Amino acid sequence: MNLSPGAIGVRASLSEALELAQAHGFAGVDFSIGEVTKMAAAASIDEVRDLFTRTGVRPGCWGLPVDWRGEERKWREDVAWLRRHAALAQEIGCVRTATWIPPVSDDRPFKENFEFHVQRFRPAAEVLRDYGCSLGLEFIGPKTSRAGHTYEFISTMDGMLELCETIGTGNVGLLLDAWHWYTAHGTLDDLRRLTKEQVVTVHVNDAPAGIPVDEQMDNVRCLPGETGVIDLVGFLTALDRIGYDGPITPEPFNKRVNEMAPADAVRTTADALTRVWQAAGLP
């Protein structure tokens, strides 16, 4: 069970996030690698490592600090800096980073956009590989997220796996989100044919009841297990079956939770995830 404070509307420093996670039963925490880099520069990486050790909370995943969509000059600068970030992440034992991929483009047809993503991600993935880090790429499933744009892009698990394979560095897999799996009409059989190496990190949530799957809106979600629309027990059981042993992070994008005080938001989210966790028979 892994906490991403920002996913539930909580603004917290790394030390604050670790204390919240420890207090409410989360075993891991997502964090900003930029914050860790600044902390290491101001003190030492040992002090960062000690924060995790003292709380008994593990590092979960960090967002890829590369502006891969922007101008080439900025992208190249970020890839050069990535070596420093990845080295620090390796030192604290966090070898998972991730980003999401828009399912549309107003500028590039599919084939051209596919090649653009390969060219932008391969150099970053090569740097990450040098430090034992894996990169998770998230597909965006809702049909509503593709409406009104010129060109569609990857919006399914199989499509994203093809991109990962074409990047070809051996360390690129999925940021697998239950919401996007559900809205892309994914099945449990789809999950069961994955290997654990293909899954870098995982997000879980639920969907509002009474809304057809193709009408679900990406920023209106529910806590894990809140409605039962998404079969999270089946989802988690399938991941356990393939041997996945990484972070499981709630990402409900829920207005009610976002408006809670930080401790209440973390406790409410932990309680919801724990119920699903136990129902799936996970240790």
One Martini backbone bead per residue (centre of mass of N, CA, C, O) as a GRO file, in nm:
protein
  283
    1MET     BB    1   0.093   0.038   0.026
    2ASN     BB    2   0.062   0.363  -0.137
    3LEU     BB    3   0.151   0.709  -0.114
    4SER     BB    4  -0.006   0.999  -0.282
    5PRO     BB    5  -0.076   1.302  -0.184
    6GLY     BB    6  -0.169   1.453  -0.450
    7ALA     BB    7  -0.405   1.240  -0.521
    8ILE     BB    8  -0.560   1.371  -0.236
    9GLY     BB    9  -0.484   1.687  -0.189
   10VAL     BB   10  -0.190   1.676  -0.057
   11ARG     BB   11   0.037   1.893   0.097
   12ALA     BB   12   0.377   1.763   0.115
   13SER     BB   13   0.644   1.680   0.244
   14LEU     BB   14   0.839   1.421   0.284
   15SER     BB   15   0.824   1.409   0.594
   16GLU     BB   16   0.515   1.438   0.609
   17ALA     BB   17   0.441   1.193   0.434
   18LEU     BB   18   0.579   0.979   0.612
   19GLU     BB   19   0.409   1.031   0.867
   20LEU     BB   20   0.133   0.971   0.739
   21ALA     BB   21   0.194   0.686   0.647
   22GLN     BB   22   0.268   0.567   0.922
   23ALA     BB   23  -0.008   0.643   1.072
   24HIS     BB   24  -0.193   0.482   0.814
   25GLY     BB   25  -0.043   0.211   0.676
   26PHE     BB   26   0.178   0.288   0.482
   27ALA     BB   27   0.465   0.149   0.309
   28GLY     BB   28   0.460   0.395   0.100
   29VAL     BB   29   0.611   0.673  -0.111
   30ASP     BB   30   0.569   0.927  -0.303
   31PHE     BB   31   0.796   1.152  -0.491
   32SER     BB   32   1.019   1.416  -0.535
   33ILE     BB   33   1.319   1.432  -0.693
   34GLY     BB   34   1.373   1.733  -0.657
   35GLU     BB   35   1.364   1.735  -0.349
   36VAL     BB   36   1.590   1.530  -0.304
   37THR     BB   37   1.811   1.689  -0.449
   38LYS     BB   38   1.801   1.934  -0.258
   39MET     BB   39   1.856   1.780   0.006
   40ALA     BB   40   2.133   1.663  -0.080
   41ALA     BB   41   2.267   1.943  -0.127
   42ALA     BB   42   2.212   2.059   0.170
   43ALA     BB   43   2.323   1.780   0.277
   44SER     BB   44   2.233   1.446   0.232
   45ILE     BB   45   2.148   1.131   0.133
   46ASP     BB   46   2.145   1.013   0.418
   47GLU     BB   47   1.911   1.186   0.529
   48VAL     BB   48   1.701   1.074   0.339
   49ARG     BB   49   1.730   0.779   0.419
   50ASP     BB   50   1.660   0.825   0.723
   51LEU     BB   51   1.363   0.895   0.689
   52PHE     BB   52   1.278   0.612   0.601
   53THR     BB   53   1.397   0.449   0.836
   54ARG     BB   54   1.245   0.585   1.078
   55THR     BB   55   0.947   0.513   0.954
   56GLY     BB   56   0.935   0.246   0.766
   57VAL     BB   57   0.923   0.380   0.478
   58ARG     BB   58   0.900   0.344   0.143
   59PRO     BB   59   0.987   0.396  -0.167
   60GLY     BB   60   0.808   0.424  -0.460
   61CYS     BB   61   0.764   0.689  -0.669
   62TRP     BB   62   0.870   0.895  -0.951
   63GLY     BB   63   0.856   1.159  -1.144
   64LEU     BB   64   0.936   1.241  -1.453
   65PRO     BB   65   1.194   1.504  -1.509
   66VAL     BB   66   1.072   1.539  -1.822
   67ASP     BB   67   1.024   1.749  -2.110
   68TRP     BB   68   0.909   1.562  -2.372
   69ARG     BB   69   0.701   1.770  -2.523
   70GLY     BB   70   0.893   1.987  -2.583
   71GLU     BB   71   1.159   2.130  -2.647
   72GLU     BB   72   1.460   2.007  -2.736
   73ARG     BB   73   1.645   2.160  -2.544
   74LYS     BB   74   1.496   2.090  -2.281
   75TRP     BB   75   1.501   1.786  -2.311
   76ARG     BB   76   1.811   1.755  -2.311
   77GLU     BB   77   1.857   1.878  -2.033
   78ASP     BB   78   1.683   1.675  -1.872
   79VAL     BB   79   1.838   1.419  -1.952
   80ALA     BB   80   2.104   1.511  -1.826
   81TRP     BB   81   1.981   1.539  -1.530
   82LEU     BB   82   1.876   1.245  -1.490
   83ARG     BB   83   2.135   1.117  -1.387
   84ARG     BB   84   2.125   1.245  -1.106
   85HIS     BB   85   1.848   1.145  -1.019
   86ALA     BB   86   1.896   0.837  -1.057
   87ALA     BB   87   2.130   0.812  -0.858
   88LEU     BB   88   1.967   0.896  -0.606
   89ALA     BB   89   1.744   0.687  -0.629
   90GLN     BB   90   1.930   0.445  -0.600
   91GLU     BB   91   2.039   0.520  -0.312
   92ILE     BB   92   1.723   0.492  -0.191
   93GLY     BB   93   1.572   0.250  -0.352
   94CYS     BB   94   1.434   0.402  -0.621
   95VAL     BB   95   1.340   0.236  -0.943
   96ARG     BB   96   1.071   0.420  -0.996
   97THR     BB   97   0.923   0.568  -1.285
   98ALA     BB   98   0.677   0.816  -1.423
   99THR     BB   99   0.424   0.862  -1.688
  100TRP     BB  100   0.202   1.023  -1.912
  101ILE     BB  101  -0.010   0.967  -2.209
  102PRO     BB  102  -0.156   1.114  -2.445
  103PRO     BB  103  -0.450   1.017  -2.652
  104VAL     BB  104  -0.358   1.278  -2.821
  105SER     BB  105  -0.348   1.499  -3.122
  106ASP     BB  106  -0.311   1.816  -3.312
  107ASP     BB  107  -0.029   1.743  -3.494
  108ARG     BB  108  -0.007   1.414  -3.492
  109PRO     BB  109  -0.010   1.141  -3.630
  110PHE     BB  110   0.024   0.834  -3.515
  111LYS     BB  111   0.296   0.747  -3.641
  112GLU     BB  112   0.450   1.008  -3.574
  113ASN     BB  113   0.393   0.999  -3.266
  114PHE     BB  114   0.527   0.733  -3.205
  115GLU     BB  115   0.813   0.819  -3.291
  116PHE     BB  116   0.838   1.054  -3.098
  117HIS     BB  117   0.826   0.883  -2.837
  118VAL     BB  118   1.069   0.709  -2.892
  119GLN     BB  119   1.279   0.944  -2.918
  120ARG     BB  120   1.220   1.067  -2.626
  121PHE     BB  121   1.248   0.796  -2.438
  122ARG     BB  122   1.508   0.638  -2.497
  123PRO     BB  123   1.728   0.818  -2.361
  124ALA     BB  124   1.601   0.806  -2.078
  125ALA     BB  125   1.602   0.495  -2.048
  126GLU     BB  126   1.909   0.465  -2.068
  127VAL     BB  127   1.977   0.619  -1.816
  128LEU     BB  128   1.808   0.453  -1.616
  129ARG     BB  129   1.949   0.179  -1.670
  130ASP     BB  130   2.228   0.261  -1.542
  131TYR     BB  131   2.042   0.269  -1.244
  132GLY     BB  132   1.806   0.046  -1.234
  133CYS     BB  133   1.568   0.186  -1.383
  134SER     BB  134   1.218   0.228  -1.429
  135LEU     BB  135   0.958   0.293  -1.682
  136GLY     BB  136   0.634   0.429  -1.662
  137LEU     BB  137   0.348   0.404  -1.881
  138GLU     BB  138   0.044   0.586  -1.930
  139PHE     BB  139  -0.269   0.517  -2.017
  140ILE     BB  140  -0.569   0.673  -2.158
  141GLY     BB  141  -0.905   0.555  -2.165
  142PRO     BB  142  -1.118   0.760  -2.209
  143LYS     BB  143  -1.325   0.866  -2.453
  144THR     BB  144  -1.358   1.167  -2.353
  145SER     BB  145  -1.039   1.231  -2.392
  146ARG     BB  146  -1.072   1.220  -2.731
  147ALA     BB  147  -1.249   1.448  -2.771
  148GLY     BB  148  -1.188   1.709  -3.009
  149HIS     BB  149  -0.954   1.576  -3.174
  150THR     BB  150  -0.760   1.505  -3.444
  151TYR     BB  151  -0.579   1.277  -3.296
  152GLU     BB  152  -0.524   0.962  -3.210
  153PHE     BB  153  -0.395   0.755  -2.952
  154ILE     BB  154  -0.296   0.591  -2.701
  155SER     BB  155  -0.561   0.380  -2.494
  156THR     BB  156  -0.406   0.103  -2.433
  157MET     BB  157  -0.229  -0.155  -2.319
  158ASP     BB  158  -0.122  -0.274  -2.588
  159GLY     BB  159  -0.023  -0.006  -2.705
  160MET     BB  160   0.185   0.052  -2.476
  161LEU     BB  161   0.350  -0.208  -2.507
  162GLU     BB  162   0.450  -0.141  -2.789
  163LEU     BB  163   0.608   0.108  -2.712
  164CYS     BB  164   0.797  -0.024  -2.508
  165GLU     BB  165   0.923  -0.224  -2.712
  166THR     BB  166   1.027  -0.009  -2.917
  167ILE     BB  167   1.225   0.134  -2.736
  168GLY     BB  168   1.421  -0.121  -2.634
  169THR     BB  169   1.559  -0.121  -2.317
  170GLY     BB  170   1.400  -0.318  -2.090
  171ASN     BB  171   1.272  -0.061  -1.877
  172VAL     BB  172   0.974  -0.052  -2.007
  173GLY     BB  173   0.642   0.012  -1.884
  174LEU     BB  174   0.373   0.021  -1.668
  175LEU     BB  175   0.128   0.243  -1.574
  176LEU     BB  176  -0.126   0.090  -1.389
  177ASP     BB  177  -0.466   0.183  -1.420
  178ALA     BB  178  -0.777   0.095  -1.331
  179TRP     BB  179  -0.932   0.317  -1.479
  180HIS     BB  180  -0.804   0.270  -1.766
  181TRP     BB  181  -0.869  -0.024  -1.788
  182TYR     BB  182  -1.177   0.012  -1.772
  183THR     BB  183  -1.218   0.244  -1.999
  184ALA     BB  184  -1.067   0.033  -2.212
  185HIS     BB  185  -1.196  -0.253  -2.174
  186GLY     BB  186  -1.067  -0.431  -1.980
  187THR     BB  187  -0.934  -0.743  -1.860
  188LEU     BB  188  -0.830  -1.000  -1.667
  189ASP     BB  189  -0.679  -1.145  -1.896
  190ASP     BB  190  -0.491  -0.914  -1.961
  191LEU     BB  191  -0.342  -0.926  -1.686
  192ARG     BB  192  -0.257  -1.237  -1.685
  193ARG     BB  193  -0.047  -1.184  -1.944
  194LEU     BB  194   0.138  -1.055  -1.775
  195THR     BB  195   0.433  -0.936  -1.649
  196LYS     BB  196   0.603  -0.801  -1.390
  197GLU     BB  197   0.802  -0.636  -1.582
  198GLN     BB  198   0.552  -0.465  -1.719
  199VAL     BB  199   0.517  -0.350  -1.415
  200VAL     BB  200   0.597  -0.065  -1.234
  201THR     BB  201   0.310   0.069  -1.158
  202VAL     BB  202   0.010   0.138  -0.940
  203HIS     BB  203  -0.336   0.231  -0.976
  204VAL     BB  204  -0.626   0.313  -0.768
  205ASN     BB  205  -0.993   0.294  -0.808
  206ASP     BB  206  -1.312   0.435  -0.882
  207ALA     BB  207  -1.646   0.451  -1.016
  208PRO     BB  208  -1.917   0.588  -1.095
  209ALA     BB  209  -2.238   0.529  -1.078
  210GLY     BB  210  -2.454   0.516  -1.366
  211ILE     BB  211  -2.212   0.522  -1.585
  212PRO     BB  212  -2.106   0.481  -1.873
  213VAL     BB  213  -1.797   0.405  -1.969
  214ASP     BB  214  -1.794   0.619  -2.224
  215GLU     BB  215  -1.884   0.866  -1.997
  216GLN     BB  216  -1.643   0.887  -1.842
  217MET     BB  217  -1.457   1.103  -1.631
  218ASP     BB  218  -1.131   1.145  -1.537
  219ASN     BB  219  -1.193   1.367  -1.281
  220VAL     BB  220  -1.424   1.141  -1.185
  221ARG     BB  221  -1.391   0.972  -0.887
  222CYS     BB  222  -1.314   0.703  -0.658
  223LEU     BB  223  -1.266   0.515  -0.414
  224PRO     BB  224  -1.165   0.229  -0.329
  225GLY     BB  225  -1.463   0.040  -0.331
  226GLU     BB  226  -1.712   0.244  -0.325
  227THR     BB  227  -1.892   0.100  -0.580
  228GLY     BB  228  -1.783  -0.156  -0.770
  229VAL     BB  229  -1.736  -0.100  -1.074
  230ILE     BB  230  -1.453  -0.181  -1.014
  231ASP     BB  231  -1.257  -0.478  -1.016
  232LEU     BB  232  -1.029  -0.482  -0.769
  233VAL     BB  233  -1.002  -0.769  -0.678
  234GLY     BB  234  -0.931  -0.882  -0.956
  235PHE     BB  235  -0.697  -0.693  -1.015
  236LEU     BB  236  -0.514  -0.768  -0.768
  237THR     BB  237  -0.512  -1.073  -0.810
  238ALA     BB  238  -0.376  -1.068  -1.090
  239LEU     BB  239  -0.114  -0.929  -0.994
  240ASP     BB  240  -0.037  -1.142  -0.787
  241ARG     BB  241  -0.021  -1.381  -0.990
  242ILE     BB  242   0.234  -1.239  -1.155
  243GLY     BB  243   0.421  -1.100  -0.907
  244TYR     BB  244   0.354  -0.834  -0.812
  245ASP     BB  245   0.561  -0.595  -0.577
  246GLY     BB  246   0.460  -0.308  -0.584
  247PRO     BB  247   0.299  -0.031  -0.593
  248ILE     BB  248  -0.020   0.077  -0.443
  249THR     BB  249  -0.205   0.362  -0.564
  250PRO     BB  250  -0.414   0.598  -0.479
  251GLU     BB  251  -0.641   0.771  -0.741
  252PRO     BB  252  -0.944   0.941  -0.706
  253PHE     BB  253  -1.021   1.229  -0.774
  254ASN     BB  254  -1.175   1.354  -0.502
  255LYS     BB  255  -1.346   1.611  -0.372
  256ARG     BB  256  -1.400   1.520  -0.083
  257VAL     BB  257  -1.106   1.444  -0.016
  258ASN     BB  258  -0.966   1.715  -0.100
  259GLU     BB  259  -1.129   1.876   0.146
  260MET     BB  260  -0.967   1.750   0.350
  261ALA     BB  261  -0.777   1.693   0.586
  262PRO     BB  262  -0.490   1.533   0.564
  263ALA     BB  263  -0.540   1.305   0.775
  264ASP     BB  264  -0.825   1.233   0.671
  265ALA     BB  265  -0.751   1.160   0.381
  266VAL     BB  266  -0.554   0.932   0.450
  267ARG     BB  267  -0.742   0.758   0.624
  268THR     BB  268  -0.971   0.717   0.418
  269THR     BB  269  -0.789   0.586   0.202
  270ALA     BB  270  -0.677   0.355   0.371
  271ASP     BB  271  -0.947   0.219   0.439
  272ALA     BB  272  -1.031   0.157   0.148
  273LEU     BB  273  -0.782  -0.010   0.065
  274THR     BB  274  -0.794  -0.224   0.290
  275ARG     BB  275  -1.060  -0.357   0.207
  276VAL     BB  276  -0.961  -0.451  -0.071
  277TRP     BB  277  -0.710  -0.602   0.019
  278GLN     BB  278  -0.860  -0.813   0.194
  279ALA     BB  279  -1.052  -0.919  -0.030
  280ALA     BB  280  -0.788  -1.018  -0.201
  281GLY     BB  281  -0.576  -1.152   0.007
  282LEU     BB  282  -0.358  -0.964   0.101
  283PRO     BB  283  -0.071  -0.910   0.310
   0.00000   0.00000   0.00000
